[in-house]
Amino acid sequence: MWDVSADNSAQGGNGPSIAETGEFGLIRQITGHGATTASGEPVVVPEVLQGPGDDCAVLQFSGPVVSTTDALVEGVHFRRDWSSATEVGRKAAAVNLADVEAMGARPIALLVAFAAPSDLPLKWATDCSDGLRTEASEAGAVVVGGDVTRSAEVMISVTALGELAGPPVLRSGAQPGQVIAIRGLLGWAAAGLVVLSRGFRSPRAVVEAQKVPRVPYGAGVQAAAAGAGAMIDVSDGLLADLGHIARASQVVCNVDSEALPVPESLQAVSSATGISPQRLLLTGGEDHSLVATFDPGRVPAEWQVIGTVGERTSEPGVRVDGAVWEGAQGYQHFRQ
Amino acid sequence: MWDVSADNSAQGGNGPSIAETGEFGLIRQITGHGATTASGEPVVVPEVLQGPGDDCAVLQFSGPVVSTTDALVEGVHFRRDWSSATEVGRKAAAVNLADVEAMGARPIALLVAFAAPSDLPLKWATDCSDGLRTEASEAGAVVVGGDVTRSAEVMISVTALGELAGPPVLRSGAQPGQVIAIRGLLGWAAAGLVVLSRGFRSPRAVVEAQKVPRVPYGAGVQAAAAGAGAMIDVSDGLLADLGHIARASQVVCNVDSEALPVPESLQAVSSATGISPQRLLLTGGEDHSLVATFDPGRVPAEWQVIGTVGERTSEPGVRVDGAVWEGAQGYQHFRQ
C-alpha cells in the first residue's frame, strides 16, 4: 500500500536484484527449502507439522518451549565487505541458536524477518538464506517461516524456538560451592574483529570465528542433563555474561585466569596489537560459547573448569583471581 | 564489539535518547512489563512459565503451536509524522497476531526485535513498547522477549506464537460448495492511506484503521470451532489473499460484489478522490480482517457471507461477479 517506488536503477553486474524477484519470490527463496540443508539433504524435524507457506508454521512440542529473538544489522553486527552473505546468514542463526542452547534446550525451528534495500543482489539474499539453513541444520533445526521487506540497510531478525526435556537452566540457578565451566571459544571473535578492523585477514582462525561463531551445539542439553545450576552463552564477554549469572543468582563468581590458557592465535593477535590476551579472553564477546555452573564432579566431558561459585551475597559480581576486573566487562549497543 | 560510536549529539528536546539508556535498559523498558498491559493491569497467560530476562522465554503448550514473523520498517510500513509511537507498536503487534488468528489459533506470546537510530527519543521507544503490549493484551497475549539494536531506520520485527485447540485452518482447505465469509473491515486501511498521502487527516475512522488495524481477535478460534475449511487474514487485499486460498485449494473463489456494501467512510473517500469504492474494498490491504470458507449453514455470528467456493480446477483464481478483476489485486514490497 505504501509508496512502492521500487528502485531498479542500481542494477549492477550481480544478477537480478531482489526488487525483480518480488516479495513472494524472495520469501520462497528464503523459506522454501525449510526442510533441507543448503546442500539439499533433508532435515527431518518431527516437531514441525507445517513449514512455510501459510499464515503461520505449525509445530508440536512435547516438552516446554524456549524462544528468543536477536537481530543483526549491517554495519553494527556485520559488514558486507568483510563477511560473505552465507557467513552473515550463519551468524544470524548462530547467535539465536546459542540462546536456545543456553537454556539447556534442543533447537527446533527458526523464523526469519529479512529487510534489505531493493537493489540488493538476489544472490546475496539467497546465499544468506543458505547460510541460515546450514547453521540451523548443524543445530538440528529448520527454518519454518519468514518475512521480507524493504529497508535502507540489510537487517536479519531471527527468532529461535527450542524444546526442553526438563526444567530450563536459568541464570539464577548458580549454587555456592559449584564450579564454573566453559565449553567453546573465548576471545576469538573479538580478536578477529581487532584484526579485521586493522585491515588484516589473518590469523584466519580468529577472523572466521568473528564471521561465524562456533556454537557448541548439543552442549546445552548435555549441561542440563548433568544438572547444571546456571547457564548463559557468552555474547557480550565472559565477565559481562558471568555478571548476569552472579546478579541473578546473588553470588560471586570467581574466575581463575590461570585456568584460561592463551591459544596461539590469540597470542599472535596480542603480540601484533598490544592488546593483552587476558582482555580478549575475559571481555571479548560474540563467541557464543556456553558457560555454566556444575556441582563438583558433575562437569561433563569437553567442558573446562575456569572458576568457582562463592557464597550468597547481597553484593554479587565477578572476581578475577580474587579481584574486580579493571576496565570494561563487555560491549553494549548504543553506548561506548 | 563493533565500532560503538554512539551518537549523543542529536539530543533534542524530547528527553533522553535511547543511546543514553543503553541496550539493557531499553530491553527492560520494552520487555520488563511483559505480564502487564500498558495501563498496568496484569495479564495472566498460564502458558508463559518464564518471561523476559533470561536467554530465552519459557512456555508450556498443550496443543500444537503456530508461529509467524513480520517486520515493520519506517517509511515502508509507517511514518513517524503520521503515526504515534503507540500506534506503530500496536500495528507491529496486530499484523502478527492476525496471522495467528488466521490459523484458527489463540495468541499467546510476542517476541520483539527493535532497531532504531541512537538519537531516537527514549519516549518514542517506550511508547512503542506500550503499544505492543496494549495490542497483545487485547488479543490475550504478552510480550515475552526482546532485542534492541542500532540501525539507521526504526524497524520493529515481531514474532507471534499461538496455540491451537485442534487442527490448523490452512489456506488449502477450501471445499467446493462452501461459502466465503469475512469478519472485519475491508478497504478502510487503504482508504486511510489515500487520505494521509494527500495530506488530510479525515475521515478519521479510515485514518485510524490505517494506523492501527482492527483485528477481530477471537474470530480465528471461532472460525476453527465452526469447522472453517480455509482461512487467511487480509493483509495484501481481499482478491490477493483469496487468491492464495484459491491456488492452495485448487478452486475458484467467487466474490459477489453486491454482498460488500460500501461503508459511508469509504464512499466519502471515493467521492473526494475518484477511487472507486469497489477498488478499495477488493484490493485494499492492511486491514487484517479474516476471510474464511465455511459449509453453508455453519457461518458463525458476525461473519458476513461474500461469495462461494466453486469446483476444483487446475486453473484456480478469484472471480468478481463471475469475471476476472481487471487491475492489481494487491500490493507487494519491492515491486510496483
Chai-1 contact restraints between the chains, C-beta under 6 A:
chainA,res_idxA,chainB,res_idxB,connection_type,confidence,min_distance_angstrom,max_distance_angstrom,comment,restraint_id
A,M1,B,A190,contact,1.0,0.0,6.0,A-B,restraint_1
A,M1,B,L193,contact,1.0,0.0,6.0,A-B,restraint_2
A,M1,B,G285,contact,1.0,0.0,6.0,A-B,restraint_3
A,M1,B,E286,contact,1.0,0.0,6.0,A-B,restraint_4
A,M1,B,Y331,contact,1.0,0.0,6.0,A-B,restraint_5
A,W2,B,V76,contact,1.0,0.0,6.0,A-B,restraint_6
A,V4,B,Q336,contact,1.0,0.0,6.0,A-B,restraint_7
A,A6,B,F334,contact,1.0,0.0,6.0,A-B,restraint_8
A,A6,B,R335,contact,1.0,0.0,6.0,A-B,restraint_9
A,I18,B,F334,contact,1.0,0.0,6.0,A-B,restraint_10
A,A19,B,F334,contact,1.0,0.0,6.0,A-B,restraint_11
A,G22,B,Q332,contact,1.0,0.0,6.0,A-B,restraint_12
A,G22,B,F334,contact,1.0,0.0,6.0,A-B,restraint_13
A,G22,B,R335,contact,1.0,0.0,6.0,A-B,restraint_14
A,E23,B,Q332,contact,1.0,0.0,6.0,A-B,restraint_15
A,E23,B,H333,contact,1.0,0.0,6.0,A-B,restraint_16
A,E23,B,F334,contact,1.0,0.0,6.0,A-B,restraint_17
A,D54,B,L170,contact,1.0,0.0,6.0,A-B,restraint_18
A,D54,B,R171,contact,1.0,0.0,6.0,A-B,restraint_19
A,D55,B,D99,contact,1.0,0.0,6.0,A-B,restraint_20
A,D55,B,A102,contact,1.0,0.0,6.0,A-B,restraint_21
A,D55,B,M103,contact,1.0,0.0,6.0,A-B,restraint_22
A,C56,B,V66,contact,1.0,0.0,6.0,A-B,restraint_23
A,C56,B,S67,contact,1.0,0.0,6.0,A-B,restraint_24
A,C56,B,T68,contact,1.0,0.0,6.0,A-B,restraint_25
A,C56,B,D99,contact,1.0,0.0,6.0,A-B,restraint_26
A,C56,B,M103,contact,1.0,0.0,6.0,A-B,restraint_27
A,A57,B,S67,contact,1.0,0.0,6.0,A-B,restraint_28
A,V58,B,P64,contact,1.0,0.0,6.0,A-B,restraint_29
A,V58,B,V66,contact,1.0,0.0,6.0,A-B,restraint_30
A,V58,B,P168,contact,1.0,0.0,6.0,A-B,restraint_31
A,L59,B,V65,contact,1.0,0.0,6.0,A-B,restraint_32
A,Q60,B,P64,contact,1.0,0.0,6.0,A-B,restraint_33
A,P64,B,V58,contact,1.0,0.0,6.0,A-B,restraint_34
A,P64,B,Q60,contact,1.0,0.0,6.0,A-B,restraint_35
A,V65,B,L59,contact,1.0,0.0,6.0,A-B,restraint_36
A,V66,B,C56,contact,1.0,0.0,6.0,A-B,restraint_37
A,V66,B,V58,contact,1.0,0.0,6.0,A-B,restraint_38
A,S67,B,C56,contact,1.0,0.0,6.0,A-B,restraint_39
A,S67,B,A57,contact,1.0,0.0,6.0,A-B,restraint_40
A,S67,B,L111,contact,1.0,0.0,6.0,A-B,restraint_41
A,T68,B,C56,contact,1.0,0.0,6.0,A-B,restraint_42
A,T68,B,G145,contact,1.0,0.0,6.0,A-B,restraint_43
A,T69,B,L111,contact,1.0,0.0,6.0,A-B,restraint_44
A,T69,B,A113,contact,1.0,0.0,6.0,A-B,restraint_45
A,T69,B,G145,contact,1.0,0.0,6.0,A-B,restraint_46
A,T69,B,D147,contact,1.0,0.0,6.0,A-B,restraint_47
A,T69,B,T159,contact,1.0,0.0,6.0,A-B,restraint_48
A,D70,B,D147,contact,1.0,0.0,6.0,A-B,restraint_49
A,A71,B,A113,contact,1.0,0.0,6.0,A-B,restraint_50
A,A71,B,A115,contact,1.0,0.0,6.0,A-B,restraint_51
A,A71,B,D147,contact,1.0,0.0,6.0,A-B,restraint_52
A,A71,B,T149,contact,1.0,0.0,6.0,A-B,restraint_53
A,V73,B,A115,contact,1.0,0.0,6.0,A-B,restraint_54
A,V73,B,T149,contact,1.0,0.0,6.0,A-B,restraint_55
A,V73,B,S151,contact,1.0,0.0,6.0,A-B,restraint_56
A,V76,B,W2,contact,1.0,0.0,6.0,A-B,restraint_57
A,V76,B,T149,contact,1.0,0.0,6.0,A-B,restraint_58
A,V76,B,R150,contact,1.0,0.0,6.0,A-B,restraint_59
A,D99,B,D55,contact,1.0,0.0,6.0,A-B,restraint_60
A,D99,B,C56,contact,1.0,0.0,6.0,A-B,restraint_61
A,A102,B,D55,contact,1.0,0.0,6.0,A-B,restraint_62
A,M103,B,D55,contact,1.0,0.0,6.0,A-B,restraint_63
A,M103,B,C56,contact,1.0,0.0,6.0,A-B,restraint_64
A,L111,B,S67,contact,1.0,0.0,6.0,A-B,restraint_65
A,L111,B,T69,contact,1.0,0.0,6.0,A-B,restraint_66
A,L111,B,T159,contact,1.0,0.0,6.0,A-B,restraint_67
A,A113,B,T69,contact,1.0,0.0,6.0,A-B,restraint_68
A,A113,B,A71,contact,1.0,0.0,6.0,A-B,restraint_69
A,A113,B,S157,contact,1.0,0.0,6.0,A-B,restraint_70
A,A115,B,A71,contact,1.0,0.0,6.0,A-B,restraint_71
A,A115,B,V73,contact,1.0,0.0,6.0,A-B,restraint_72
A,S118,B,F334,contact,1.0,0.0,6.0,A-B,restraint_73
A,G145,B,T68,contact,1.0,0.0,6.0,A-B,restraint_74
A,G145,B,T69,contact,1.0,0.0,6.0,A-B,restraint_75
A,D147,B,T69,contact,1.0,0.0,6.0,A-B,restraint_76
A,D147,B,D70,contact,1.0,0.0,6.0,A-B,restraint_77
A,D147,B,A71,contact,1.0,0.0,6.0,A-B,restraint_78
A,T149,B,A71,contact,1.0,0.0,6.0,A-B,restraint_79
A,T149,B,V73,contact,1.0,0.0,6.0,A-B,restraint_80
A,T149,B,V76,contact,1.0,0.0,6.0,A-B,restraint_81
A,T149,B,H333,contact,1.0,0.0,6.0,A-B,restraint_82
A,R150,B,V76,contact,1.0,0.0,6.0,A-B,restraint_83
A,R150,B,H333,contact,1.0,0.0,6.0,A-B,restraint_84
A,S151,B,V73,contact,1.0,0.0,6.0,A-B,restraint_85
A,A152,B,A152,contact,1.0,0.0,6.0,A-B,restraint_86
A,A152,B,E153,contact,1.0,0.0,6.0,A-B,restraint_87
A,E153,B,A152,contact,1.0,0.0,6.0,A-B,restraint_88
A,M155,B,M155,contact,1.0,0.0,6.0,A-B,restraint_89
A,S157,B,A113,contact,1.0,0.0,6.0,A-B,restraint_90
A,S157,B,S157,contact,1.0,0.0,6.0,A-B,restraint_91
A,T159,B,T69,contact,1.0,0.0,6.0,A-B,restraint_92
A,T159,B,L111,contact,1.0,0.0,6.0,A-B,restraint_93
A,T159,B,T159,contact,1.0,0.0,6.0,A-B,restraint_94
A,P168,B,V58,contact,1.0,0.0,6.0,A-B,restraint_95
A,L170,B,D54,contact,1.0,0.0,6.0,A-B,restraint_96
A,R171,B,D54,contact,1.0,0.0,6.0,A-B,restraint_97
A,A190,B,M1,contact,1.0,0.0,6.0,A-B,restraint_98
A,L193,B,M1,contact,1.0,0.0,6.0,A-B,restraint_99
A,G285,B,M1,contact,1.0,0.0,6.0,A-B,restraint_100
A,E286,B,M1,contact,1.0,0.0,6.0,A-B,restraint_101
A,Y331,B,M1,contact,1.0,0.0,6.0,A-B,restraint_102
A,Q332,B,G22,contact,1.0,0.0,6.0,A-B,restraint_103
A,Q332,B,E23,contact,1.0,0.0,6.0,A-B,restraint_104
A,H333,B,E23,contact,1.0,0.0,6.0,A-B,restraint_105
A,H333,B,T149,contact,1.0,0.0,6.0,A-B,restraint_106
A,H333,B,R150,contact,1.0,0.0,6.0,A-B,restraint_107
A,F334,B,A6,contact,1.0,0.0,6.0,A-B,restraint_108
A,F334,B,I18,contact,1.0,0.0,6.0,A-B,restraint_109
A,F334,B,A19,contact,1.0,0.0,6.0,A-B,restraint_110
A,F334,B,G22,contact,1.0,0.0,6.0,A-B,restraint_111
A,F334,B,E23,contact,1.0,0.0,6.0,A-B,restraint_112
A,F334,B,S118,contact,1.0,0.0,6.0,A-B,restraint_113
A,R335,B,A6,contact,1.0,0.0,6.0,A-B,restraint_114
A,R335,B,G22,contact,1.0,0.0,6.0,A-B,restraint_115
A,Q336,B,V4,contact,1.0,0.0,6.0,A-B,restraint_116
A,Q336,B,A6,contact,1.0,0.0,6.0,A-B,restraint_117
